[in-house]
Amino acid sequence: MIELPIYDRKGKQVDTLSIDEAVLGTEVRPTLLKQAYVMFHSNRRQGSARTKSRGMVEGSTRKIYKQKGTGNARMGQVRSNIRKGGGVTFAKTRTHEDFRKDMPKKMRQLANKNALLAKLIDGEVKCIVDLEFATPKTSEFKAILDAVGIDRSCLIAVDSENRNAAVSARNIANVDTIRIDQLNVFELLNHRYLVVDKTSMEAFLDGSAWKKAEEVA
């Protein structure tokens, strides 16, 4: 069992949350994490890179100088692929390339949980009693992060209905927010710390976060 400290807003430990490693995959699986990370990264690629062939480049079609008698190598138009500013020999003309990868649903879910397990083992999860705000307040949220020792990049995971917390955190440098039901291996591994409130953490562990999201959808 992992004993996760629960902090109040001033950084004082007030409780602990017992987490069974078996729920998160028992042990960290680097191969699975890499596969899932590569999948998420590939699926974010836009795939719209294009280059121009010599026929697409603007410029004169006039021969630069005559074929013979100059002492120079023979040369055609300025749009030639061997000249600076000319076209590309094998230009990319497709407007979209599909880089998408896929994984079975159960593997994706296990990878997300396994990434959280890795964070828990490394002590990079900061669980707060609650992150409710009457109105958005960036300074108060920043004080909470300082109190629990956040000194690197940080991911804030909150319930979808907790908009005030998300708005409070979005203007803090190196801090990103995400809905707890969308927490994934890509975002977890891209940030040093995870900050989450106790209710959201329990919802992630017992699976109720996804059930609630499906009901809303």
DOLUMVEX-754249 format. One record per residue: chain; residue number from 1; x, y, z of N, C-alpha, C in turn; residue in one letter. Coordinates in nm, 3 decimals, decimal comma, padded with zeros to 5 digits. Layout:
# residues N
(markol A; NUM; (X; Y; Z); (X; Y; Z); (X; Y; Z); A),
...
***
This chain:
# residues 217
(markol A; 1; (00,083; -00,120; 00,000); (00,000; 00,000; 00,000); (00,087; 00,126; 00,000); M),
(markol A; 2; (00,043; 00,224; -00,075); (00,110; 00,353; -00,077); (00,031; 00,450; 00,010); I),
(markol A; 3; (00,099; 00,513; 00,102); (00,035; 00,610; 00,190); (00,061; 00,750; 00,134); E),
(markol A; 4; (-00,041; 00,810; 00,071); (-00,028; 00,941; 00,010); (-00,066; 01,049; 00,111); L),
(markol A; 5; (00,025; 01,140; 00,144); (-00,007; 01,248; 00,238); (-00,113; 01,342; 00,181); P),
(markol A; 6; (-00,204; 01,386; 00,267); (-00,305; 01,483; 00,229); (-00,272; 01,614; 00,300); I),
(markol A; 7; (-00,261; 01,723; 00,224); (-00,221; 01,852; 00,280); (-00,339; 01,950; 00,281); Y),
(markol A; 8; (-00,333; 02,044; 00,377); (-00,428; 02,153; 00,371); (-00,369; 02,264; 00,283); D),
(markol A; 9; (-00,436; 02,375; 00,274); (-00,392; 02,481; 00,184); (-00,266; 02,551; 00,231); R),
(markol A; 10; (-00,228; 02,529; 00,354); (-00,106; 02,591; 00,407); (00,013; 02,497; 00,402); K),
(markol A; 11; (-00,006; 02,378; 00,342); (00,103; 02,284; 00,328); (00,124; 02,193; 00,446); G),
(markol A; 12; (00,031; 02,189; 00,540); (00,043; 02,103; 00,657); (-00,029; 01,970; 00,631); K),
(markol A; 13; (00,037; 01,860; 00,663); (-00,025; 01,730; 00,643); (-00,134; 01,707; 00,746); Q),
(markol A; 14; (-00,254; 01,675; 00,698); (-00,369; 01,658; 00,787); (-00,427; 01,518; 00,780); V),
(markol A; 15; (-00,386; 01,440; 00,680); (-00,444; 01,306; 00,664); (-00,357; 01,227; 00,566); D),
(markol A; 16; (-00,390; 01,100; 00,548); (-00,324; 01,016; 00,447); (-00,429; 00,938; 00,370); T),
(markol A; 17; (-00,396; 00,903; 00,247); (-00,485; 00,825; 00,163); (-00,412; 00,697; 00,124); L),
(markol A; 18; (-00,469; 00,582; 00,160); (-00,408; 00,453; 00,129); (-00,446; 00,411; -00,012); S),
(markol A; 19; (-00,345; 00,382; -00,094); (-00,368; 00,345; -00,234); (-00,306; 00,209; -00,261); I),
(markol A; 20; (-00,386; 00,119; -00,311); (-00,339; -00,015; -00,345); (-00,268; -00,012; -00,480); D),
(markol A; 21; (-00,143; -00,055; -00,484); (-00,067; -00,053; -00,610); (-00,133; -00,138; -00,718); E),
(markol A; 22; (-00,206; -00,242; -00,676); (-00,269; -00,331; -00,774); (-00,370; -00,256; -00,861); A),
(markol A; 23; (-00,433; -00,152; -00,805); (-00,531; -00,073; -00,881); (-00,463; 00,002; -00,995); V),
(markol A; 24; (-00,335; 00,034; -00,976); (-00,261; 00,113; -01,074); (-00,162; 00,029; -01,155); L),
(markol A; 25; (-00,175; -00,101; -01,148); (-00,090; -00,188; -01,229); (00,018; -00,260; -01,153); G),
(markol A; 26; (00,019; -00,251; -01,020); (00,111; -00,323; -00,932); (00,255; -00,270; -00,939); T),
(markol A; 27; (00,310; -00,258; -01,059); (00,447; -00,210; -01,076); (00,456; -00,120; -01,198); E),
(markol A; 28; (00,559; -00,036; -01,200); (00,578; 00,055; -01,313); (00,625; -00,024; -01,434); V),
(markol A; 29; (00,563; -00,001; -01,548); (00,594; -00,073; -01,671); (00,646; 00,024; -01,777); R),
(markol A; 30; (00,777; 00,043; -01,784); (00,835; 00,142; -01,877); (00,798; 00,120; -02,023); P),
(markol A; 31; (00,793; -00,006; -02,065); (00,761; -00,034; -02,206); (00,620; 00,011; -02,240); T),
(markol A; 32; (00,525; -00,015; -02,152); (00,387; 00,026; -02,173); (00,376; 00,178; -02,173); L),
(markol A; 33; (00,447; 00,243; -02,081); (00,442; 00,389; -02,072); (00,497; 00,452; -02,200); L),
(markol A; 34; (00,606; 00,397; -02,251); (00,664; 00,452; -02,374); (00,570; 00,433; -02,491); K),
(markol A; 35; (00,510; 00,316; -02,502); (00,418; 00,290; -02,613); (00,301; 00,388; -02,610); Q),
(markol A; 36; (00,246; 00,409; -02,491); (00,133; 00,501; -02,479); (00,174; 00,645; -02,506); A),
(markol A; 37; (00,293; 00,683; -02,458); (00,342; 00,819; -02,479); (00,361; 00,847; -02,627); Y),
(markol A; 38; (00,422; 00,752; -02,698); (00,445; 00,768; -02,842); (00,311; 00,779; -02,915); V),
(markol A; 39; (00,213; 00,701; -02,873); (00,081; 00,707; -02,935); (00,019; 00,845; -02,919); M),
(markol A; 40; (00,019; 00,898; -02,795); (-00,039; 01,030; -02,770); (00,035; 01,137; -02,851); F),
(markol A; 41; (00,168; 01,126; -02,855); (00,248; 01,225; -02,926); (00,220; 01,221; -03,076); H),
(markol A; 42; (00,211; 01,102; -03,133); (00,184; 01,087; -03,276); (00,045; 01,139; -03,312); S),
(markol A; 43; (-00,051; 01,115; -03,226); (-00,188; 01,157; -03,255); (-00,206; 01,308; -03,248); N),
(markol A; 44; (-00,107; 01,378; -03,194); (-00,113; 01,524; -03,190); (-00,050; 01,589; -03,313); R),
(markol A; 45; (00,015; 01,510; -03,396); (00,079; 01,566; -03,515); (-00,025; 01,612; -03,615); R),
(markol A; 46; (-00,004; 01,729; -03,670); (-00,100; 01,785; -03,763); (-00,090; 01,719; -03,900); Q),
(markol A; 47; (00,029; 01,684; -03,942); (00,047; 01,615; -04,068); (00,020; 01,699; -04,191); G),
(markol A; 48; (00,048; 01,829; -04,185); (00,020; 01,917; -04,298); (00,146; 01,979; -04,358); S),
(markol A; 49; (00,263; 01,919; -04,336); (00,388; 01,973; -04,390); (00,389; 01,962; -04,542); A),
(markol A; 50; (00,427; 02,071; -04,609); (00,434; 02,071; -04,754); (00,557; 02,148; -04,799); R),
(markol A; 51; (00,612; 02,110; -04,913); (00,721; 02,183; -04,975); (00,686; 02,207; -05,122); T),
(markol A; 52; (00,758; 02,301; -05,184); (00,727; 02,339; -05,322); (00,826; 02,277; -05,421); K),
(markol A; 53; (00,773; 02,225; -05,528); (00,857; 02,176; -05,637); (00,902; 02,295; -05,721); S),
(markol A; 54; (00,987; 02,273; -05,819); (01,036; 02,384; -05,900); (00,925; 02,451; -05,979); R),
(markol A; 55; (00,818; 02,377; -06,004); (00,706; 02,436; -06,075); (00,619; 02,524; -05,988); G),
(markol A; 56; (00,631; 02,510; -05,856); (00,550; 02,589; -05,763); (00,620; 02,715; -05,715); M),
(markol A; 57; (00,752; 02,719; -05,729); (00,829; 02,832; -05,680); (00,815; 02,951; -05,774); V),
(markol A; 58; (00,797; 03,070; -05,719); (00,789; 03,190; -05,801); (00,927; 03,229; -05,853); E),
(markol A; 59; (00,932; 03,274; -05,976); (01,059; 03,314; -06,035); (01,054; 03,302; -06,186); G),
(markol A; 60; (01,149; 03,366; -06,250); (01,154; 03,368; -06,395); (01,188; 03,230; -06,451); S),
(markol A; 61; (01,139; 03,203; -06,569); (01,174; 03,080; -06,639); (01,288; 03,103; -06,739); T),
(markol A; 62; (01,340; 03,226; -06,740); (01,447; 03,261; -06,834); (01,575; 03,186; -06,798); R),
(markol A; 63; (01,646; 03,143; -06,898); (01,777; 03,081; -06,877); (01,873; 03,186; -06,825); K),
(markol A; 64; (01,946; 03,154; -06,717); (02,028; 03,253; -06,648); (02,134; 03,313; -06,739); I),
(markol A; 65; (02,203; 03,230; -06,813); (02,298; 03,278; -06,913); (02,308; 03,172; -07,023); Y),
(markol A; 66; (02,371; 03,211; -07,130); (02,372; 03,122; -07,246); (02,447; 02,993; -07,217); K),
(markol A; 67; (02,417; 02,893; -07,295); (02,467; 02,758; -07,269); (02,619; 02,749; -07,281); Q),
(markol A; 68; (02,675; 02,816; -07,384); (02,819; 02,800; -07,412); (02,889; 02,935; -07,415); K),
(markol A; 69; (03,019; 02,931; -07,399); (03,101; 03,049; -07,420); (03,129; 03,132; -07,296); G),
(markol A; 70; (03,068; 03,101; -07,182); (03,090; 03,182; -07,061); (03,199; 03,125; -06,972); T),
(markol A; 71; (03,232; 03,001; -06,991); (03,330; 02,935; -06,903); (03,267; 02,878; -06,777); G),
(markol A; 72; (03,139; 02,905; -06,755); (03,068; 02,852; -06,638); (02,998; 02,720; -06,672); N),
(markol A; 73; (02,958; 02,652; -06,568); (02,879; 02,532; -06,590); (02,744; 02,571; -06,649); A),
(markol A; 74; (02,689; 02,487; -06,733); (02,559; 02,518; -06,792); (02,453; 02,529; -06,682); R),
(markol A; 75; (02,363; 02,623; -06,696); (02,264; 02,649; -06,592); (02,132; 02,691; -06,656); M),
(markol A; 76; (02,023; 02,641; -06,601); (01,891; 02,675; -06,653); (01,828; 02,789; -06,574); G),
(markol A; 77; (01,706; 02,771; -06,533); (01,633; 02,877; -06,466); (01,665; 02,884; -06,317); Q),
(markol A; 78; (01,629; 02,996; -06,254); (01,662; 03,019; -06,112); (01,581; 02,928; -06,020); V),
(markol A; 79; (01,473; 02,871; -06,070); (01,389; 02,784; -05,987); (01,441; 02,641; -05,981); R),
(markol A; 80; (01,556; 02,619; -06,039); (01,614; 02,485; -06,039); (01,635; 02,435; -05,896); S),
(markol A; 81; (01,619; 02,306; -05,877); (01,630; 02,249; -05,743); (01,772; 02,253; -05,687); N),
(markol A; 82; (01,872; 02,280; -05,770); (02,009; 02,282; -05,719); (02,054; 02,423; -05,681); I),
(markol A; 83; (01,966; 02,521; -05,697); (02,002; 02,659; -05,660); (01,929; 02,700; -05,532); R),
(markol A; 84; (01,992; 02,791; -05,458); (01,931; 02,842; -05,335); (01,801; 02,915; -05,370); K),
(markol A; 85; (01,695; 02,883; -05,297); (01,565; 02,944; -05,323); (01,485; 02,872; -05,429); G),
(markol A; 86; (01,543; 02,768; -05,487); (01,472; 02,693; -05,589); (01,376; 02,591; -05,528); G),
(markol A; 87; (01,317; 02,511; -05,614); (01,222; 02,411; -05,566); (01,289; 02,291; -05,504); G),
(markol A; 88; (01,208; 02,206; -05,445); (01,256; 02,083; -05,383); (01,241; 01,969; -05,483); V),
(markol A; 89; (01,340; 01,883; -05,488); (01,340; 01,775; -05,587); (01,219; 01,685; -05,573); T),
(markol A; 90; (01,200; 01,628; -05,455); (01,083; 01,543; -05,430); (00,993; 01,614; -05,329); F),
(markol A; 91; (00,916; 01,706; -05,379); (00,835; 01,793; -05,290); (00,724; 01,715; -05,223); A),
(markol A; 92; (00,694; 01,755; -05,098); (00,579; 01,699; -05,027); (00,456; 01,775; -05,072); K),
(markol A; 93; (00,369; 01,708; -05,141); (00,251; 01,775; -05,195); (00,122; 01,734; -05,125); T),
(markol A; 94; (00,126; 01,632; -05,043); (00,005; 01,591; -04,972); (-00,029; 01,693; -04,864); R),
(markol A; 95; (-00,154; 01,728; -04,854); (-00,195; 01,826; -04,753); (-00,215; 01,763; -04,617); T),
(markol A; 96; (-00,220; 01,632; -04,611); (-00,239; 01,567; -04,481); (-00,179; 01,427; -04,483); H),
(markol A; 97; (-00,104; 01,398; -04,379); (-00,051; 01,263; -04,361); (-00,102; 01,210; -04,227); E),
(markol A; 98; (-00,143; 01,088; -04,227); (-00,202; 01,030; -04,107); (-00,093; 00,963; -04,023); D),
(markol A; 99; (-00,063; 01,023; -03,910); (00,037; 00,967; -03,820); (-00,028; 00,895; -03,701); F),
(markol A; 100; (-00,158; 00,879; -03,705); (-00,228; 00,826; -03,590); (-00,188; 00,683; -03,557); R),
(markol A; 101; (-00,178; 00,658; -03,427); (-00,153; 00,523; -03,377); (-00,268; 00,488; -03,283); K),
(markol A; 102; (-00,279; 00,361; -03,251); (-00,389; 00,319; -03,165); (-00,341; 00,215; -03,066); D),
(markol A; 103; (-00,411; 00,206; -02,956); (-00,386; 00,104; -02,854); (-00,521; 00,055; -02,804); M),
(markol A; 104; (-00,529; -00,070; -02,762); (-00,654; -00,117; -02,702); (-00,693; -00,032; -02,581); P),
(markol A; 105; (-00,821; -00,016; -02,561); (-00,872; 00,071; -02,456); (-00,817; 00,032; -02,318); K),
(markol A; 106; (-00,812; -00,097; -02,289); (-00,765; -00,141; -02,158); (-00,616; -00,110; -02,139); K),
(markol A; 107; (-00,540; -00,116; -02,247); (-00,398; -00,082; -02,239); (-00,380; 00,066; -02,212); M),
(markol A; 108; (-00,460; 00,150; -02,278); (-00,453; 00,294; -02,256); (-00,487; 00,328; -02,111); R),
(markol A; 109; (-00,593; 00,267; -02,061); (-00,633; 00,293; -01,923); (-00,526; 00,249; -01,824); Q),
(markol A; 110; (-00,467; 00,132; -01,849); (-00,361; 00,082; -01,761); (-00,239; 00,174; -01,767); L),
(markol A; 111; (-00,206; 00,224; -01,886); (-00,091; 00,314; -01,899); (-00,115; 00,443; -01,821); A),
(markol A; 112; (-00,236; 00,497; -01,826); (-00,268; 00,618; -01,751); (-00,253; 00,596; -01,601); N),
(markol A; 113; (-00,303; 00,483; -01,555); (-00,292; 00,451; -01,412); (-00,147; 00,423; -01,374); K),
(markol A; 114; (-00,073; 00,357; -01,463); (00,066; 00,324; -01,436); (00,153; 00,448; -01,427); N),
(markol A; 115; (00,121; 00,549; -01,508); (00,195; 00,676; -01,502); (00,171; 00,743; -01,366); A),
(markol A; 116; (00,048; 00,733; -01,316); (00,018; 00,788; -01,183); (00,094; 00,711; -01,076); L),
(markol A; 117; (00,104; 00,579; -01,091); (00,180; 00,498; -00,996); (00,326; 00,542; -00,992); L),
(markol A; 118; (00,384; 00,570; -01,108); (00,523; 00,617; -01,114); (00,539; 00,748; -01,040); A),
(markol A; 119; (00,442; 00,837; -01,054); (00,447; 00,965; -00,983); (00,435; 00,946; -00,833); K),
(markol A; 120; (00,349; 00,854; -00,792); (00,330; 00,828; -00,649); (00,458; 00,771; -00,588); L),
(markol A; 121; (00,521; 00,679; -00,657); (00,644; 00,617; -00,607); (00,755; 00,721; -00,592); I),
(markol A; 122; (00,760; 00,816; -00,687); (00,864; 00,919; -00,684); (00,829; 01,036; -00,592); D),
(markol A; 123; (00,713; 01,031; -00,528); (00,674; 01,139; -00,437); (00,642; 01,269; -00,508); G),
(markol A; 124; (00,589; 01,260; -00,632); (00,563; 01,379; -00,711); (00,413; 01,410; -00,723); E),
(markol A; 125; (00,333; 01,350; -00,635); (00,190; 01,379; -00,631); (00,160; 01,455; -00,503); V),
(markol A; 126; (00,100; 01,572; -00,516); (00,062; 01,654; -00,401); (-00,091; 01,659; -00,395); K),
(markol A; 127; (-00,145; 01,597; -00,293); (-00,290; 01,588; -00,278); (-00,337; 01,689; -00,174); C),
(markol A; 128; (-00,430; 01,775; -00,213); (-00,483; 01,880; -00,127); (-00,623; 01,840; -00,080); I),
(markol A; 129; (-00,657; 01,879; 00,041); (-00,790; 01,846; 00,097); (-00,900; 01,890; 00,002); V),
(markol A; 130; (-00,894; 02,015; -00,042); (-00,991; 02,063; -00,140); (-00,931; 02,180; -00,217); D),
(markol A; 131; (-00,981; 02,199; -00,338); (-00,936; 02,310; -00,423); (-01,055; 02,392; -00,470); L),
(markol A; 132; (-01,150; 02,410; -00,380); (-01,268; 02,488; -00,413); (-01,241; 02,637; -00,391); E),
(markol A; 133; (-01,286; 02,720; -00,486); (-01,270; 02,864; -00,476); (-01,405; 02,930; -00,503); F),
(markol A; 134; (-01,440; 03,029; -00,419); (-01,566; 03,100; -00,439); (-01,559; 03,180; -00,568); A),
(markol A; 135; (-01,443; 03,240; -00,592); (-01,417; 03,314; -00,716); (-01,274; 03,283; -00,760); T),
(markol A; 136; (-01,244; 03,293; -00,887); (-01,107; 03,267; -00,933); (-01,007; 03,360; -00,864); P),
(markol A; 137; (-00,899; 03,302; -00,813); (-00,799; 03,382; -00,740); (-00,661; 03,320; -00,764); K),
(markol A; 138; (-00,587; 03,377; -00,857); (-00,457; 03,323; -00,894); (-00,357; 03,328; -00,780); T),
(markol A; 139; (-00,357; 03,437; -00,705); (-00,261; 03,454; -00,596); (-00,280; 03,349; -00,487); S),
(markol A; 140; (-00,405; 03,314; -00,459); (-00,433; 03,213; -00,358); (-00,387; 03,075; -00,406); E),
(markol A; 141; (-00,409; 03,048; -00,534); (-00,367; 02,918; -00,588); (-00,215; 02,908; -00,588); F),
(markol A; 142; (-00,149; 03,018; -00,624); (-00,003; 03,019; -00,624); (00,051; 02,996; -00,483); K),
(markol A; 143; (-00,016; 03,051; -00,383); (00,026; 03,031; -00,243); (00,015; 02,885; -00,202); A),
(markol A; 144; (-00,089; 02,817; -00,251); (-00,106; 02,674; -00,222); (00,009; 02,594; -00,283); I),
(markol A; 145; (00,043; 02,624; -00,408); (00,152; 02,552; -00,474); (00,285; 02,574; -00,402); L),
(markol A; 146; (00,310; 02,696; -00,359); (00,434; 02,726; -00,285); (00,436; 02,651; -00,152); D),
(markol A; 147; (00,319; 02,641; -00,088); (00,311; 02,577; 00,043); (00,343; 02,428; 00,037); A),
(markol A; 148; (00,308; 02,362; -00,072); (00,334; 02,218; -00,084); (00,465; 02,188; -00,157); V),
(markol A; 149; (00,542; 02,292; -00,187); (00,675; 02,271; -00,242); (00,684; 02,250; -00,392); G),
(markol A; 150; (00,593; 02,310; -00,469); (00,598; 02,298; -00,614); (00,702; 02,397; -00,668); I),
(markol A; 151; (00,812; 02,344; -00,722); (00,919; 02,429; -00,774); (00,955; 02,397; -00,919); D),
(markol A; 152; (00,878; 02,310; -00,981); (00,902; 02,273; -01,122); (00,767; 02,274; -01,195); R),
(markol A; 153; (00,765; 02,221; -01,316); (00,641; 02,217; -01,392); (00,536; 02,135; -01,318); S),
(markol A; 154; (00,411; 02,174; -01,335); (00,305; 02,115; -01,253); (00,177; 02,097; -01,335); C),
(markol A; 155; (00,109; 01,987; -01,311); (-00,020; 01,959; -01,373); (-00,127; 01,958; -01,265); L),
(markol A; 156; (-00,232; 02,038; -01,286); (-00,342; 02,046; -01,190); (-00,458; 01,964; -01,244); I),
(markol A; 157; (-00,501; 01,863; -01,169); (-00,614; 01,779; -01,210); (-00,733; 01,807; -01,118); A),
(markol A; 158; (-00,842; 01,854; -01,176); (-00,961; 01,889; -01,097); (-01,086; 01,835; -01,165); V),
(markol A; 159; (-01,193; 01,835; -01,092); (-01,322; 01,793; -01,146); (-01,369; 01,891; -01,253); D),
(markol A; 160; (-01,445; 01,842; -01,349); (-01,490; 01,927; -01,459); (-01,577; 02,044; -01,412); S),
(markol A; 161; (-01,642; 02,028; -01,298); (-01,729; 02,134; -01,247); (-01,652; 02,239; -01,166); E),
(markol A; 162; (-01,527; 02,211; -01,134); (-01,448; 02,304; -01,053); (-01,378; 02,405; -01,145); N),
(markol A; 163; (-01,455; 02,489; -01,208); (-01,400; 02,584; -01,305); (-01,315; 02,692; -01,237); R),
(markol A; 164; (-01,355; 02,735; -01,119); (-01,281; 02,843; -01,052); (-01,137; 02,803; -01,024); N),
(markol A; 165; (-01,114; 02,677; -00,989); (-00,977; 02,632; -00,964); (-00,897; 02,631; -01,094); A),
(markol A; 166; (-00,959; 02,585; -01,202); (-00,890; 02,580; -01,331); (-00,854; 02,720; -01,379); A),
(markol A; 167; (-00,947; 02,815; -01,362); (-00,922; 02,953; -01,403); (-00,814; 03,017; -01,315); V),
(markol A; 168; (-00,814; 02,982; -01,187); (-00,715; 03,039; -01,095); (-00,574; 02,995; -01,129); S),
(markol A; 169; (-00,559; 02,875; -01,185); (-00,426; 02,818; -01,209); (-00,372; 02,846; -01,348); A),
(markol A; 170; (-00,455; 02,886; -01,441); (-00,413; 02,889; -01,581); (-00,312; 02,999; -01,613); R),
(markol A; 171; (-00,301; 03,102; -01,530); (-00,207; 03,209; -01,557); (-00,075; 03,194; -01,481); N),
(markol A; 172; (-00,057; 03,083; -01,412); (00,068; 03,060; -01,338); (00,169; 02,994; -01,431); I),
(markol A; 173; (00,292; 03,042; -01,428); (00,396; 02,991; -01,517); (00,424; 02,843; -01,490); A),
(markol A; 174; (00,442; 02,766; -01,597); (00,477; 02,623; -01,591); (00,368; 02,538; -01,525); N),
(markol A; 175; (00,246; 02,587; -01,526); (00,133; 02,514; -01,467); (00,026; 02,494; -01,573); V),
(markol A; 176; (-00,021; 02,371; -01,588); (-00,130; 02,339; -01,681); (-00,241; 02,269; -01,603); D),
(markol A; 177; (-00,361; 02,279; -01,653); (-00,475; 02,216; -01,587); (-00,536; 02,110; -01,678); T),
(markol A; 178; (-00,602; 02,012; -01,616); (-00,668; 01,905; -01,691); (-00,784; 01,852; -01,608); I),
(markol A; 179; (-00,886; 01,804; -01,675); (-00,996; 01,740; -01,603); (-00,950; 01,604; -01,554); R),
(markol A; 180; (-00,995; 01,566; -01,437); (-00,949; 01,441; -01,376); (-00,987; 01,321; -01,462); I),
(markol A; 181; (-01,099; 01,327; -01,534); (-01,139; 01,214; -01,619); (-01,059; 01,209; -01,749); D),
(markol A; 182; (-00,977; 01,313; -01,776); (-00,894; 01,315; -01,896); (-00,746; 01,299; -01,862); Q),
(markol A; 183; (-00,714; 01,270; -01,737); (-00,576; 01,254; -01,695); (-00,512; 01,139; -01,773); L),
(markol A; 184; (-00,398; 01,166; -01,835); (-00,336; 01,065; -01,921); (-00,186; 01,062; -01,905); N),
(markol A; 185; (-00,126; 00,956; -01,959); (00,017; 00,932; -01,946); (00,099; 01,043; -02,010); V),
(markol A; 186; (00,052; 01,101; -02,121); (00,128; 01,205; -02,191); (00,144; 01,328; -02,104); F),
(markol A; 187; (00,035; 01,376; -02,043); (00,042; 01,495; -01,960); (00,116; 01,467; -01,829); E),
(markol A; 188; (00,097; 01,349; -01,773); (00,164; 01,316; -01,647); (00,316; 01,313; -01,664); L),
(markol A; 189; (00,363; 01,255; -01,774); (00,507; 01,244; -01,794); (00,569; 01,375; -01,843); L),
(markol A; 190; (00,487; 01,467; -01,890); (00,538; 01,596; -01,937); (00,550; 01,698; -01,825); N),
(markol A; 191; (00,505; 01,664; -01,705); (00,512; 01,755; -01,591); (00,580; 01,684; -01,474); H),
(markol A; 192; (00,653; 01,762; -01,394); (00,722; 01,702; -01,280); (00,624; 01,665; -01,168); R),
(markol A; 193; (00,531; 01,755; -01,137); (00,439; 01,731; -01,025); (00,294; 01,720; -01,074); Y),
(markol A; 194; (00,217; 01,647; -00,995); (00,072; 01,642; -01,013); (00,008; 01,694; -00,885); L),
(markol A; 195; (-00,078; 01,794; -00,898); (-00,153; 01,847; -00,784); (-00,300; 01,815; -00,806); V),
(markol A; 196; (-00,360; 01,751; -00,707); (-00,498; 01,706; -00,720); (-00,566; 01,714; -00,585); V),
(markol A; 197; (-00,695; 01,739; -00,584); (-00,767; 01,739; -00,457); (-00,809; 01,596; -00,422); D),
(markol A; 198; (-00,838; 01,574; -00,295); (-00,865; 01,439; -00,246); (-00,984; 01,374; -00,315); K),
(markol A; 199; (-01,090; 01,450; -00,335); (-01,211; 01,396; -00,397); (-01,184; 01,349; -00,539); T),
(markol A; 200; (-01,109; 01,429; -00,615); (-01,077; 01,394; -00,753); (-00,987; 01,272; -00,759); S),
(markol A; 201; (-00,891; 01,262; -00,667); (-00,803; 01,146; -00,663); (-00,882; 01,018; -00,636); M),
(markol A; 202; (-00,973; 01,023; -00,541); (-01,056; 00,906; -00,511); (-01,144; 00,869; -00,630); E),
(markol A; 203; (-01,195; 00,971; -00,703); (-01,279; 00,945; -00,820); (-01,198; 00,878; -00,931); A),
(markol A; 204; (-01,071; 00,918; -00,945); (-00,984; 00,856; -01,046); (-00,956; 00,711; -01,010); F),
(markol A; 205; (-00,929; 00,684; -00,883); (-00,892; 00,550; -00,840); (-01,008; 00,451; -00,849); L),
(markol A; 206; (-01,129; 00,494; -00,817); (-01,241; 00,401; -00,820); (-01,316; 00,401; -00,954); D),
(markol A; 207; (-01,273; 00,486; -01,048); (-01,332; 00,487; -01,181); (-01,457; 00,571; -01,195); G),
(markol A; 208; (-01,503; 00,634; -01,087); (-01,626; 00,713; -01,096); (-01,609; 00,840; -01,178); S),
(markol A; 209; (-01,484; 00,885; -01,196); (-01,459; 01,006; -01,276); (-01,505; 00,985; -01,420); A),
(markol A; 210; (-01,476; 00,867; -01,477); (-01,516; 00,839; -01,615); (-01,666; 00,817; -01,626); W),
(markol A; 211; (-01,726; 00,753; -01,526); (-01,869; 00,729; -01,529); (-01,945; 00,863; -01,529); K),
(markol A; 212; (-01,894; 00,957; -01,449); (-01,958; 01,089; -01,442); (-01,944; 01,161; -01,575); K),
(markol A; 213; (-01,826; 01,151; -01,638); (-01,804; 01,216; -01,766); (-01,895; 01,158; -01,873); A),
(markol A; 214; (-01,917; 01,026; -01,871); (-02,003; 00,961; -01,969); (-02,148; 01,003; -01,950); E),
(markol A; 215; (-02,188; 01,024; -01,824); (-02,325; 01,067; -01,797); (-02,350; 01,208; -01,849); E),
(markol A; 216; (-02,248; 01,295; -01,832); (-02,259; 01,433; -01,880); (-02,265; 01,437; -02,032); V),
(markol A; 217; (-02,181; 01,351; -02,096); (-02,178; 01,346; -02,241); (-02,309; 01,292; -02,298); A),
***
